[in-house]
């Protein structure tokens, strides 16, 4: 029975593994002393009985300063988590060990981020009867992980500058809670502008805005003016703070350290500052934090300044506010150069309004101008942030879509035609505008903006001559393929309306218990009345691109739940069904609730359905996606990670997200008997899953050799043609009976 222990690092509880004490063995002591980690043993009274030399190197305390004491007496400081002891006590009592990352303090009073592993030991196994604690210094890891990775990701994701700088401040304050961080920009006129200071009162930030830099303008103004760091250990007496100390009097700030931020030319473009609540200077950790942040802040501020200068220098169409021909072509050349460097496609769309002259002639030029402005707005709404748009002249618009293959360009053009054709009221008259669109692809149809414009213009005129309010690709073959895809999309929409798709099920069997069924995977199938069977790898991508995937997913879920309930009523006990979920469905705020409702409608529980997601869902940092995952976890759903190992697999996601199952991709399984690499990777996946308590399902098992190898290496569940092909629900019951499968208790 676990023993309840007081909150301290010396914990008495049930044992896992442990090292013998008092470590009289000289070779063992030398081995422990050579470790980079700090190792501590405590006795049953929770007093420290041993520390290795790694502890002294990490924290600065010698044995005479630690032995006989509680670790909390020695290592805790002002910003150590106050709930740490309770957490360690409860976890060790429940599990016998605890892993935690926390903030502790060395002998000099400097904070250190450490990873702690506390294992209980017992006297019965020869231990001291307390605990073994291992500390690993992760301060640098924290800084690199939190600051560099997250900030650079924020820049890639086009976070606004203020949001990006606030992220830097918050992460710095999380690593070093004793500081308040601020970032100020310096404009071309030498004035300060707060970008982020989440720990300061808003009135202080407002007072600092537009303040001119100078030799007596606090720490930031002085640092920006001189181009050198400024350290003020007591703002109440420093002359540089004479005019500003009253402003900060209520904030509790006593000391201030500010460093200038330089651009690539050596010009001061901002300041990065630490505020302290006591009279003091920065320590080694603070200096390392600033060194890491200054470069990141410079990159972010300079990128934002460059963007603003481009906008200021650009030329715009007076009527619509869109870029004119000159600006569009200049921006397009840069975009094309970037696409060429990265070997990515692009699409140029030439849009011309149909019968625009008739509007000018019958309703006047004011009406024509209003129509042009409305169309410009509608086209802009169809674009992504990285795309370009411009007005060439009259009723002609041109758009450049970056990283856009042909099929996506055609889909976007269809959306534009539909948006343009929405009725609009102009001077009391309802107008239904139409347009023709020509498409030229980069680089296939031209490698310069002039060539692409000419070819897209030719395609646009062909569209007008063939059928107004239509689109035309410059390449006839591409046009044929695009039309086929559009036809496939229309047919799929109709199939969803008519609920004419079907479901098949593929068994998943338990390898350790012959004849046992783990569950079945749900697979959508489509048979078109004219085309016959349409493979999933054709219609699923179309559903994704056309925005139909959420509707398809909800139909599959509802239909599968209904068939599972019917199957059980008929006496066929299928343990659970595995349903594939699209990453785009997680962008719907009510997606988790829709899943719960589908189960409730058919009287099923959460453990009756396993939800399969891809790595794209794991890596999606959108708040709506994370909220849906959390909601599903709270409701008790289990998640399975599909095609594990084929994408950008990250073990950190397995640690953070509620994944209970890994699907080993068939690409590994097919090569098991011939490829040492495939075997090594498969063993790694199985080992990872076993250590994390996850189930592995091997997909695509087709031969007895594959089955035997997987079974010999502990793969718990298999799926593939060797056990059964995908089959309709009407055949599943008979298959279960024929195979004499027995579902596990």
Secondary structure, DSSP 4 states (H G I P E B T S, - for coil): -PPP--SSSS-----SS---SS---HHHHHHHHH-SSEEEEEETTS-EEEE-HHHHHHH---HHHHTTS-HHHHH--TTS-TTHHHHHHHHHHHHSEEEEEEEEE-TTS-EEEEEEEEEE--GGGTS-EEEEEEEEE-HHHHIIIIIIIHHHHHHHTT--HHHHHHHHHHHHHHHSTTEEEEEEEE-TTSEEEEEE-TTS-HHHHHHHTTEEP-TTSHHHHHHHHHTS-EEES-TTT-GGGTTTTTTTGGGT--EEEEEEEE-TTS-EEEEEEEEESSS----HHHHHHHHHHHHHHHHHHHHHHHHHHHHHH--B-TTT-SB-HHHHHHHHHHHHHHHHHTT--EEEEEEEETTHHHHHHHH-HHHHHHHHHHHHHHHHHTS-TT-EEEEEETTEEEEEEET--HHHHHHHHHHHHHHHTS-EEETTEEE---EEEEEEEETTT-SSHHHHHHHHHHHHHHHHHH-SS-EEESSHHHHHHHHHHHHHHHHHHHHHHHT--EEEEEEEEESSSTTEEEEEEEEEEEEETTTEEEPHHHHHHHHHHTT-HHHHHHHHHHHHHHHHHHHHHTT-----EEEE--GGGGGSTTHHHHHHHHHHHTT--GGGEEEEE-HHHHT---HHHHHHHHHHHHHT-EEEEEEETSS---HHHHHHS-EEEEEE-HHHHHTTTT-HHHHHHHHHHHHHHHHHT-EEEE----SHHHHHHHHHTT--EEESTTT---EEHHHHHHHHHHHT-----
